[in-house]
Amino acid sequence: MIQFDGVTKYFAGKAAVKNLSLTVGKGEFSVLLGTSGSGKSTTLKMINRLIEADEGEIRFAGEAIRQMEARTLRRRMGYAIQSIGLFPHWTVEKNIATVPVLLGWSKVRVSERVEELFSLLSLDRQLLKRYPHQLSGGQQQRVGVARALAADPEVLLMDEPFGALDPVTRGALQQEMLRIHRLSGRTIVLVTHDIDEALTLADNIVLMDEGEIVQQGKPAELLTQPKNEFVRNFFGRSEMGVRLLALGQAGNAARRGEWLEGEPIAAALTLREALSQFITRRTDKLPVVDDRQQPIGVLHFNDLLNLRELNLREGVQCAG
Ligand SMILES: Nc1ncnc2c1ncn2[C@@H]1O[C@H](COP(=O)(O)OP(=O)(O)OP(=O)(O)O)[C@@H](O)[C@H]1O
């Protein structure tokens, strides 16, 4: 869907992005991760030509973006940023409708789409006529995401979209993004420096340092097969284990066909959260139920120690 081929960008003679080659597959949730100044935002902004590459080529759906009109290109891509960038003198409704109106959609179609996005992002209809300053930070972020999604863009570009939020709102919005991604199958490229956010959201993590890609792959690959010391240190040696656990779910790791009386845990709980339950309840076995409270099986503490290849989407395979 998006291809970088030997792309370099200089600022004042210094390369912010160096000879970068990268492919973002259609429908993939890719996360650009790295320390401050590693070139993540520059990479993202080159995709919609907010920043022009100096060398190399970027292609979108097979076509060189240099050959495309920047405005046309941007209308095919939603863009959401940390500072949100809502128009302060426009109502929420008008803000969300910006691109559909530019595209000449009919009034009925625009208002239907706004309704749809409100329900997708769990926003209260009362907010439609309000102005951005009359919303909480979390509501503003949701409206920012709704605006980026409004014209059903082929690609969604997000630059630290949840950066300024408290951990609870941030977690809720991350779950919304996963749901939207599952429902819409859109290609998403998100920039963050938050390791846990990247591990939660990404199909594909692109870890950058000093304008270059150090390693890219599935979250579990970066954790279990770090390419070098930088990757190992970046993910924090001491926290590697619990981060790996955060990729698995209790429902996938539970032993089927077993049952146990007692307060069950939900199948959707991550293994990291389950670990916490094992410790606070001082037990080594926990019954697991699905979202209809039906028994699934029993999660064994020992199985957490024997986890092999973990994968958030495909479930967890336990050894033994
Ligand atoms: N407009 C600009 N003019 C000059 N230098 C810039 C400009 N934009 C970025 N840079 C420099 O390019 C490098 C990469 O910046 P970039 O914003 O891409 O990094 P980042 O990984 O997104 O960082 P952060 O997480 O802090 O946003 C940095 O050294 C930065 O100072």
The ligand as a MOL file (V3000), in Angstrom:
LIG
                    3D

  0  0  0     0  0            999 V3000
M  V30 BEGIN CTAB
M  V30 COUNTS 31 33 0 0 0
M  V30 BEGIN ATOM
M  V30 1 N 11.0820 21.3260 10.4570 0
M  V30 2 C 12.2550 20.9340 10.9470 0
M  V30 3 N 13.3500 21.7240 10.8600 0
M  V30 4 C 14.5550 21.3210 11.3450 0
M  V30 5 N 14.7660 20.1330 11.9200 0
M  V30 6 C 13.7180 19.3040 12.0370 0
M  V30 7 C 12.4160 19.6560 11.5650 0
M  V30 8 N 11.5720 18.6250 11.8170 0
M  V30 9 C 12.3170 17.6780 12.4220 0
M  V30 10 N 13.5950 18.0720 12.5590 0
M  V30 11 C 14.6880 17.2800 13.1490 0
M  V30 12 O 14.6990 16.0010 12.5500 0
M  V30 13 C 14.9470 14.9770 13.5090 0
M  V30 14 C 13.7960 13.9610 13.4900 0
M  V30 15 O 12.6290 14.6120 13.9580 0
M  V30 16 P 11.2120 13.8830 14.0550 0
M  V30 17 O 10.2260 14.8890 14.5090 0
M  V30 18 O 10.9510 13.1570 12.8020 0
M  V30 19 O 11.5050 12.8270 15.2090 0
M  V30 20 P 10.4890 11.9660 16.0520 0
M  V30 21 O 11.0800 10.6200 16.1280 0
M  V30 22 O 9.1180 12.0840 15.5240 0
M  V30 23 O 10.5960 12.6850 17.4670 0
M  V30 24 P 9.4590 13.0020 18.5740 0
M  V30 25 O 9.0460 11.7010 19.1760 0
M  V30 26 O 10.2190 13.8640 19.5540 0
M  V30 27 O 8.3680 13.7470 17.8830 0
M  V30 28 C 15.1420 15.6750 14.8380 0
M  V30 29 O 16.5170 15.8290 15.0630 0
M  V30 30 C 14.4680 17.0160 14.6320 0
M  V30 31 O 15.0620 18.0160 15.4270 0
M  V30 END ATOM
M  V30 BEGIN BOND
M  V30 1 1 1 2
M  V30 2 1 2 3
M  V30 3 2 2 7
M  V30 4 2 3 4
M  V30 5 1 4 5
M  V30 6 2 5 6
M  V30 7 1 6 7
M  V30 8 1 6 10
M  V30 9 1 7 8
M  V30 10 2 8 9
M  V30 11 1 9 10
M  V30 12 1 10 11
M  V30 13 1 11 12
M  V30 14 1 11 30
M  V30 15 1 12 13
M  V30 16 1 13 14
M  V30 17 1 13 28
M  V30 18 1 14 15
M  V30 19 1 15 16
M  V30 20 2 16 17
M  V30 21 1 16 18
M  V30 22 1 16 19
M  V30 23 1 19 20
M  V30 24 2 20 21
M  V30 25 1 20 22
M  V30 26 1 20 23
M  V30 27 1 23 24
M  V30 28 2 24 25
M  V30 29 1 24 26
M  V30 30 1 24 27
M  V30 31 1 28 29
M  V30 32 1 28 30
M  V30 33 1 30 31
M  V30 END BOND
M  V30 END CTAB
M  END
